Amino acid sequence: MLSDRDILELAERARTGEKEALGRLAGHLRPVVCRWALVLTGDPDDAEDVAQFVVMKMLKSIKSFNGRSRVTSWLYGITRNASLDHQRGKRRDRRLVEKLGQLAQTETPRREDPLEQLEMTRTLRLIRTLLSEIPMRQREVFDLVELQGLRPIEAADLLGMNPNTLRVHLLRARRAMRREMLSRGHRYGNTGD
């Protein structure tokens, strides 16, 4: 176990661009970060995800470390914020899955053709599956605009995004969904983009 002084010395050397010091620092601090993340998230898999993110962030931002606090204090703050962000993302994912589940369970008007009902059920199930496979930002945008019916400008405001950026994410989500649906043998109607 390295002392605080040893860690600070490695951090100072890493700040100057010394790759060996940066590697040693990351190797030494990763288990500590993982332990903190486990305490904060309560889940070993989530802790691993958070630790991976935190170590990468540390490697990228070590030059911004100013030395006014202990390296471990600085890193704990990053770990705490990353854990909170990760938990928020998981809650958003769960809410989206619940909404899609409710949408899939919503009774559709009776159709005379049972094959059409079966196809609708399959399509909704496929949409739910495909949504879980696209990036989070695209999923959020697609949900707000396509499933909740917000106008793109409203969704951009809600997410604090530039409307043009939102439209790019929406376009990518629509394309990914359409491409996957077609590749899996389903037809997907025009979404208007």
N, C-alpha and C positions, 0 to 999 in steps of 0.2 A: 504494500500500500504506500503510495507516494504521500508525502506531507504537503500541506498547503503551500509551503515555500517551493517545493519541487514542482508542483503543478503550476504555480505562478511563473517559475523559471521556464518551464516548457511552453507556457502560453506566450511569454515574451519572445522566445525563440521562434515560435510558430508565427507570431505576428510579423516577424521580419522575413517570413517566407521559407523558413527551414522546414522542408517536407518531412524529414525524419522526426523532428520534434512534434509536428502536427499529427503524424501517424501514431506516435507514442501517446500523445495527449488524448486522441480519440479512442485508442485502444484501452487506455486506463479509465477514462470517464464513461465509456459506453455502459458497462455493467451498473455503474452508479445511476446513470440516467434511466436505465431500464428498471431498476428497483424503484426509483421515484415514480416513474410512469405507471408501474404496476399498482403502487399505492393510490395514485390519483385516478386511474381508470378502473381498477378492480378486475381487469381481464388480461391474462398473459399475452394473448394475440394482439390486443390493442396496445399493450405496453411495448411490444416489439415494434409495432408500426410507429408509435410515437418516438421511441428511442432512435429508430432509423432516421426519422425526420429531424430530430433534435441534433443528432451528430452531424448530419449533412448541413444543417443551418449553422452549427458551430464552425464547421470547416469553412463555410463561405463567409462568415461574419467575424472571424477571430480578429481581424484587423480593426474592427470597431470596438473591441474590448479595451476599456480605458484604464484598467488596473486600479480603479478606485474601490472596488469591492473584491472579494475572493472570487476566483474563477468559478468555484462550485456554486456560489450565490448567484452569479450571473447566469450560469447554466441551469440552475433550478428555476429561475424565472422563465427562461425559454421553455423548459420542460412543462412547467405549470400551464403556461399559455397554450402550448401545443396540445396538452392533454385536454384542456377545456375545449379547444377548437375541434379536436377529434370527437369528443363526446357530443358536441353540438351537431357535428356532421352525422353521427350515428342516429341521433334523435330525428334529424331531418329525413334520413333514409327510412327510418321506421314509420314516420308519419306518411311518407310518400307510398310506401308499401301498403299501409293501412287504407289510404285513400283509394289506391288502385284496387285493393281487395273489395272495398265497398262498391267501387264502380263495377267490378266484375260481378258482384252479387246483386246489384241493383236489378230489379225485375224489368226486363225489356218488354215492350208491348208484345202481346201474343201475335205470332205470325202463323200464317196458315201452313207454311212449309217448315217442318222440323229440321230439315237440313240447313236452312238459313239460321235458325237458332243455334244449332251446333257450330256453324261457322262463326257466328258472332261470339260465342263463348270461347272458341279457340283463338280468335283474333284478340280478344281482350286479355286472355292468358298470355299470348305472345307479346302483346304490348307491355304488359307488366314485366315479363322476363327481359325484354329488350331494354326497357328503361333502367334496369339494374346493371346493364352492361355498358352504358354510356357514361362519360365523365360527369361528376357531380354537378358542375355548373350548367352543363347542357341539360341534365335531368331537371334541375330547378327551373330553368327557363322553359323547357318543354311542358312541365307540369303547370306552371303559372299561365302560359299562353294557350296551350292546346287542351289541357284538361280542366283548368279552372276558368278559362274564358277571359282572362285579362287581356287588354290591348297591350301590344309590345311596349308602348310608352309607359303604361301603368306598371308593368312588370319591371321595367328598367328602374323606375322610381323606387319601387318596393325593394329591389335588390341593391340600390345605390350604384347602378351601372350606367355607363354611357349608352344611350339607346342604340347606337350603331353597333357597339360591342355585343349588346343583347341580341340584336338581329343576326349577327354572325354566329353566335352560339345556337340560336334557334335554327338557323339554316343548317348548321352542322348536325344538330340533333335530328332534324327532319330527314336529312340525307342518310344518316346512319340507320335510323329506324326503317326508312323505306328500303334501303339496300338490304338490310337483314331480313325484312319481311319478304322481299322478292326472292332472296336467295333461299329462303325456307319454304317457298312455294305458295306464299299468300299474296293476295292483291291488296294494295293500299291506295285509297283514293287520293285525289289531288288535295294538298294542304294549302295551296294558295301562295307558295313562295316563288 
